[in-house]
Amino acid sequence: MTDPSDADPDPLRAPPGERSVPELLRFGVVNLDKPAGPSSHQVSAWVRDAIDETLATLDPEGPPTRGVAHSGTLDPKVTGCLPTLTGDATRMAQVFLEGAKEYVAVLELHGSPPSDFREVVAEFEGEIYQKPPRKSAVSRRLRTRTVHELDLLEVADRRALLRIRCESGTYVRKLCHDIGLATGGGAHMGHLRRSATDPFDDRDLRTLQDLVDALAWAGGGDDALLREVVRPAEDALAHLPAVTVARSAARSVATGAPVYAPGVIDVDDAAIPAAVRDDASNDSDAPTDTDGDAPTDRDTDPDPPLAACFTPDGTAVCLGRVVGDPDAENGTVVALERVLL
C-alpha cells in the first residue's frame, strides 16, 4: 500500500496573500529605488545576498533564492525604478519588455535653445529610428522604437527638463543627442531618473535600506514591514492580459502541458488576437478568398500578446500566448512560454 506521505507535493503555491515569509522571498518582487553609484548588477547581488541570509535563518532546510533579476539595466549614475524579482520569479523577467518605461531627464544644450525648441522636441514623439551606442551590449543595427509621450517640462538657460514615456529598449542618451542635433547646436543627457517600469512607478519605491531593515525585523519575528517592501511576484504581471484556468489545468501546466480549452475559466479580451477571433466567428457560410479559405487578419495580425495565466485564487501559473478559441470544447488555448510553478 502506498504511503500518502510519498505522494508528489502539490505544485501550486498558496494564494499571494497567504504565503509564509520564506515563500514570499522565493517568489517576490521589490520595487527598488536604485541609488546613484553602483551598477544594476551590483544592486541585484546585494538584494540576493540579503535575502539569502534571512532565508538561512528563517528556513535553514529550504533552498536559497538562486538569484534575482531586475527590470532592465540602469547605468551606475542613473537612479530610480528598478523592480527586482526574487527566486523563482526570475523566470518572468521578460514581462518588463512588454510594458513602457518612463524617465525624467535633464537635457544639457550646447547653445541657447532655438525659438522653436518646443516644436523640435515634439518631433521626437512617436516612432523614431535609433542605433544603439557603441558601448551597448546589443548589436548596433538601426531599429525603431516608440516614444509614447515626450513632454518639455521646463527650460532654464541651456538646460531642459524632459519627461519621456517610451517603449522598452529606447536609449534616452541617444534620444537626447538626436534632439540636440535637431536644434542645430547639439546637446547631451545630464541627470537621468527612471520614474516608471510598467506596472510599477515611483509612488511606492523602496530603498535598499528599507529592504535590509524589513529583513532584519522579519528575522526577529515581525514581518509587517517586509510584506510592504517585498510583494508577491504576481504584482509584476498586473499590466498583462490575464487568463484564468482551473486548478486541475494548472497542475497539468506544471508538467509542461499547454492550457487546453476545458481548463479555461476566463480570458481578458486583450489577450485574444484578431486571428483567433476571426477563426472563432467564421462558419461554413462565411465568404472565402480565392484559395478557398475564410479571409482573416492572420497574415497581418501581430503576434498574440503575452498573457499571464492564474488560478481563480490569483496564483501565477505560466506566461503564454492565446492561440486557440477559449470557448471551444477542445484544443490548445494558450501556448506556453514560461512555467512559473
C-alpha positions as CSV (number, residue, x, y, z in Angstrom):
1,M,0.0,0.0,0.0
2,T,1.4,3.4,-0.9
3,D,2.1,5.8,1.9
4,P,0.2,9.1,1.3
5,S,3.3,10.9,2.5
6,D,5.2,9.6,-0.5
7,A,2.8,11.3,-3.0
8,D,4.2,14.2,-5.0
9,P,3.6,17.6,-3.4
10,D,1.1,19.9,-4.9
11,P,3.0,22.2,-7.4
12,L,0.6,25.1,-6.8
13,R,1.6,27.9,-4.5
14,A,-0.6,29.2,-1.7
15,P,-2.6,32.3,-2.8
16,P,-0.5,35.5,-2.8
17,G,-1.8,36.9,0.4
18,E,-1.4,33.6,2.4
19,R,2.3,32.9,1.8
20,S,4.8,32.5,4.5
21,V,7.8,34.8,4.6
22,P,10.2,32.2,3.0
23,E,7.6,31.6,0.3
24,L,7.3,35.3,-0.4
25,L,11.1,35.8,-0.5
26,R,11.4,32.9,-3.0
27,F,8.7,34.3,-5.3
28,G,8.6,38.0,-4.8
29,V,9.3,41.4,-6.3
30,V,10.7,44.6,-4.8
31,N,10.0,48.0,-6.5
32,L,13.5,49.1,-5.8
33,D,14.8,52.7,-5.9
34,K,18.3,52.3,-7.4
35,P,20.8,54.8,-5.9
36,A,23.5,56.5,-8.0
37,G,26.9,54.8,-7.9
38,P,26.5,51.0,-8.0
39,S,25.6,49.1,-11.2
40,S,22.3,47.4,-11.6
41,H,24.2,44.1,-11.3
42,Q,25.8,45.1,-8.0
43,V,22.4,46.2,-6.6
44,S,20.9,42.9,-7.6
45,A,23.7,41.0,-5.9
46,W,23.2,42.9,-2.7
47,V,19.4,42.1,-2.8
48,R,20.2,38.4,-3.3
49,D,22.7,38.2,-0.5
50,A,20.5,40.0,2.0
51,I,17.5,37.7,1.2
52,D,19.6,34.5,1.3
53,E,21.0,35.5,4.7
54,T,17.4,35.9,6.1
55,L,16.3,32.6,4.5
56,A,19.2,30.8,6.1
57,T,17.8,32.0,9.5
58,L,14.1,31.5,8.9
59,D,14.2,28.3,6.8
60,P,17.6,26.7,7.0
61,E,16.3,23.5,5.4
62,G,14.9,25.2,2.4
63,P,16.9,26.4,-0.7
64,P,18.3,29.9,-1.2
65,T,16.8,32.3,-3.8
66,R,19.2,31.0,-6.5
67,G,19.3,34.6,-7.8
68,V,17.3,37.7,-8.6
69,A,16.5,39.6,-11.8
70,H,16.0,43.3,-12.4
71,S,13.8,45.1,-14.9
72,G,16.5,46.5,-17.2
73,T,19.9,47.8,-16.7
74,L,20.4,51.4,-15.5
75,D,23.9,53.0,-15.8
76,P,25.7,53.5,-12.5
77,K,24.9,57.2,-12.3
78,V,21.2,56.7,-13.2
79,T,18.7,56.4,-10.3
80,G,15.1,55.3,-9.9
81,C,12.7,52.5,-10.6
82,L,14.4,49.1,-10.8
83,P,11.8,46.4,-10.0
84,T,13.7,43.3,-8.9
85,L,12.3,39.7,-9.0
86,T,13.4,37.2,-6.4
87,G,13.9,33.4,-6.6
88,D,11.6,31.5,-9.0
89,A,10.1,34.8,-10.0
90,T,13.2,35.5,-12.2
91,R,11.5,33.2,-14.8
92,M,9.1,36.0,-15.6
93,A,11.8,38.7,-16.2
94,Q,10.6,39.1,-19.8
95,V,7.4,40.8,-18.7
96,F,9.3,44.0,-18.2
97,L,9.9,44.1,-22.0
98,E,6.1,44.1,-22.6
99,G,5.4,47.4,-20.9
100,A,6.6,51.0,-21.2
101,K,9.2,52.8,-19.2
102,E,9.2,56.4,-18.1
103,Y,12.1,58.7,-17.4
104,V,12.8,62.3,-16.3
105,A,16.0,63.6,-18.0
106,V,18.0,66.8,-17.9
107,L,18.9,67.8,-21.5
108,E,22.1,69.8,-21.5
109,L,22.1,72.1,-24.5
110,H,25.4,73.2,-26.1
111,G,23.9,76.5,-27.0
112,S,20.8,78.7,-26.4
113,P,17.6,76.9,-27.2
114,P,16.1,77.9,-30.5
115,S,12.8,79.9,-30.7
116,D,11.0,76.8,-31.9
117,F,12.6,74.5,-29.3
118,R,9.3,73.1,-28.1
119,E,8.3,72.2,-31.7
120,V,11.7,70.5,-32.2
121,V,11.2,68.3,-29.1
122,A,7.7,67.4,-30.2
123,E,9.0,66.0,-33.5
124,F,10.6,63.1,-31.5
125,E,7.2,61.8,-30.1
126,G,6.1,58.7,-32.0
127,E,8.1,56.1,-33.8
128,I,11.8,57.0,-34.1
129,Y,14.9,55.4,-35.5
130,Q,17.8,54.6,-33.2
131,K,21.2,52.9,-33.5
132,P,22.4,51.6,-30.1
133,P,25.5,53.4,-28.8
134,R,29.0,51.9,-29.2
135,K,29.2,50.8,-25.5
136,S,25.8,48.9,-25.6
137,A,25.7,45.2,-25.2
138,V,23.4,44.7,-28.3
139,S,24.1,44.7,-32.0
140,R,24.4,48.2,-33.4
141,R,21.7,47.9,-36.0
142,L,19.3,50.6,-36.9
143,R,15.9,49.9,-35.4
144,T,12.7,51.7,-34.5
145,R,11.4,52.5,-31.0
146,T,8.2,54.3,-30.0
147,V,8.2,57.4,-27.8
148,H,4.7,57.4,-26.4
149,E,4.9,60.8,-24.7
150,L,7.6,63.4,-24.7
151,D,6.9,66.5,-22.5
152,L,9.1,69.5,-22.2
153,L,8.6,70.4,-18.5
154,E,10.9,73.3,-18.0
155,V,13.7,75.3,-19.7
156,A,16.3,77.3,-17.8
157,D,19.2,78.8,-19.7
158,R,20.8,75.9,-21.5
159,R,19.1,73.1,-19.6
160,A,15.7,71.5,-20.3
161,L,13.8,69.0,-18.2
162,L,12.1,66.3,-20.2
163,R,9.6,63.6,-19.2
164,I,9.8,60.6,-21.6
165,R,7.4,57.7,-21.7
166,C,8.8,55.2,-24.2
167,E,9.0,51.6,-25.4
168,S,11.3,49.3,-23.6
169,G,14.7,49.3,-25.2
170,T,14.8,53.0,-26.0
171,Y,18.1,54.7,-25.5
172,V,17.4,58.0,-23.7
173,R,21.0,59.1,-24.0
174,K,20.8,58.7,-27.8
175,L,17.4,60.5,-27.9
176,C,18.9,63.5,-26.1
177,H,21.9,63.5,-28.5
178,D,19.5,63.4,-31.5
179,I,17.3,66.2,-30.1
180,G,20.5,68.3,-29.8
181,L,21.4,67.7,-33.4
182,A,17.9,68.8,-34.4
183,T,18.3,72.1,-32.6
184,G,21.4,72.8,-34.6
185,G,23.5,73.4,-31.5
186,G,24.0,69.9,-30.0
187,A,23.1,68.5,-26.6
188,H,23.8,65.6,-24.3
189,M,22.0,63.9,-21.5
190,G,22.7,65.1,-17.9
191,H,21.0,63.5,-14.9
192,L,18.5,60.7,-15.7
193,R,16.0,59.1,-13.4
194,R,13.6,56.3,-14.3
195,S,10.2,57.1,-12.8
196,A,8.3,54.0,-14.0
197,T,8.6,50.5,-15.4
198,D,5.2,49.0,-16.1
199,P,3.4,48.1,-14.0
200,F,5.5,49.8,-11.3
201,D,6.2,53.6,-10.8
202,D,7.8,55.9,-8.3
203,R,4.9,56.3,-6.0
204,D,5.9,53.3,-3.8
205,L,9.6,52.9,-4.4
206,R,11.6,51.1,-1.7
207,T,15.3,51.7,-0.9
208,L,18.0,49.1,-0.2
209,Q,17.9,50.3,3.4
210,D,14.1,49.6,3.5
211,L,14.7,46.1,2.4
212,V,17.6,45.4,4.8
213,D,15.5,46.8,7.7
214,A,12.5,44.8,6.7
215,L,14.5,41.6,6.5
216,A,16.0,42.3,10.0
217,W,12.6,42.7,11.5
218,A,11.3,39.6,9.8
219,G,14.3,37.6,11.2
220,G,13.1,38.7,14.6
221,G,9.6,37.6,14.0
222,D,7.9,40.8,12.8
223,D,7.1,40.5,9.1
224,A,4.7,43.5,8.7
225,L,7.3,45.8,7.1
226,L,8.7,43.0,4.9
227,R,5.2,42.4,3.4
228,E,5.1,46.0,2.4
229,V,8.6,46.0,0.8
230,V,8.6,42.6,-0.8
231,R,5.4,42.0,-2.8
232,P,4.0,38.8,-4.3
233,A,5.6,38.2,-7.7
234,E,2.1,38.3,-9.3
235,D,2.2,42.1,-8.9
236,A,4.7,42.2,-11.7
237,L,2.1,40.7,-14.0
238,A,-0.6,43.4,-13.5
239,H,0.0,45.0,-16.9
240,L,-0.5,41.8,-18.9
241,P,-3.9,40.5,-20.1
242,A,-5.0,37.6,-17.8
243,V,-6.2,34.1,-18.4
244,T,-7.9,32.3,-15.5
245,V,-7.5,28.5,-15.5
246,A,-8.8,25.7,-13.3
247,R,-6.5,24.4,-10.6
248,S,-6.5,21.0,-12.3
249,A,-5.3,22.6,-15.6
250,A,-2.7,24.5,-13.6
251,R,-1.3,21.2,-12.3
252,S,-1.0,19.9,-15.8
253,V,0.9,23.1,-16.8
254,A,3.4,22.4,-14.1
255,T,4.4,19.2,-16.0
256,G,4.8,21.2,-19.3
257,A,1.3,20.7,-20.8
258,P,-0.3,23.7,-22.6
259,V,-3.6,25.2,-21.4
260,Y,-6.4,23.3,-23.1
261,A,-9.9,24.6,-23.7
262,P,-11.7,22.6,-21.0
263,G,-9.4,24.1,-18.3
264,V,-10.0,27.8,-19.3
265,I,-12.4,29.7,-17.0
266,D,-12.0,33.3,-18.3
267,V,-9.8,35.3,-20.7
268,D,-9.3,39.0,-20.9
269,D,-10.4,40.3,-24.3
270,A,-7.0,42.0,-24.8
271,A,-5.3,38.5,-24.7
272,I,-7.1,37.3,-27.8
273,P,-5.5,38.2,-31.2
274,A,-7.7,39.2,-34.1
275,A,-6.8,36.0,-36.0
276,V,-8.2,33.8,-33.2
277,R,-11.4,35.9,-33.0
278,D,-11.9,35.6,-36.8
279,D,-11.4,31.8,-36.7
280,A,-13.9,31.5,-33.9
281,S,-16.5,33.6,-35.7
282,N,-16.1,32.0,-39.2
283,D,-18.6,29.3,-40.2
284,S,-19.4,27.3,-43.3
285,D,-21.4,30.2,-44.8
286,A,-18.6,32.7,-44.4
287,P,-17.2,34.2,-47.7
288,T,-14.0,32.7,-48.9
289,D,-11.0,34.0,-50.7
290,T,-9.6,32.6,-53.9
291,D,-7.8,29.8,-52.1
292,G,-11.0,28.6,-50.5
293,D,-10.1,29.8,-47.0
294,A,-12.2,32.2,-44.9
295,P,-10.5,35.6,-45.0
296,T,-8.9,36.6,-41.7
297,D,-6.3,39.1,-40.5
298,R,-3.9,36.2,-39.7
299,D,-1.3,37.4,-42.3
300,T,-1.3,40.9,-41.0
301,D,-2.1,40.5,-37.3
302,P,0.9,40.9,-35.0
303,D,2.0,38.1,-32.7
304,P,-0.5,37.3,-29.9
305,P,0.2,39.5,-26.8
306,L,2.0,37.9,-23.9
307,A,-0.6,36.8,-21.3
308,A,-0.4,35.6,-17.7
309,C,-2.3,32.6,-16.5
310,F,-3.7,32.5,-13.0
311,T,-5.7,30.1,-10.8
312,P,-9.0,31.6,-9.5
313,D,-7.3,32.5,-6.2
314,G,-4.7,34.6,-8.0
315,T,-1.7,32.3,-8.1
316,A,0.5,32.7,-11.2
317,V,0.7,29.6,-13.3
318,C,2.5,30.5,-16.5
319,L,3.2,33.0,-19.3
320,G,2.0,32.2,-22.8
321,R,0.0,33.4,-25.8
322,V,-3.6,32.7,-26.8
323,V,-3.5,30.6,-29.9
324,G,-7.0,29.0,-29.8
325,D,-10.6,29.7,-29.2
326,P,-11.2,29.9,-25.4
327,D,-14.9,28.9,-26.0
328,A,-14.0,25.8,-27.9
329,E,-14.7,22.3,-26.4
330,N,-11.2,21.1,-27.0
331,G,-7.8,22.1,-28.4
332,T,-4.9,24.3,-27.1
333,V,-5.9,27.8,-26.0
334,V,-2.6,29.0,-24.5
335,A,0.8,28.0,-25.9
336,L,3.3,28.1,-23.0
337,E,6.4,30.4,-22.9
338,R,7.4,30.1,-19.2
339,V,6.0,27.9,-16.5
340,L,6.0,29.8,-13.2
341,L,5.1,27.0,-10.8
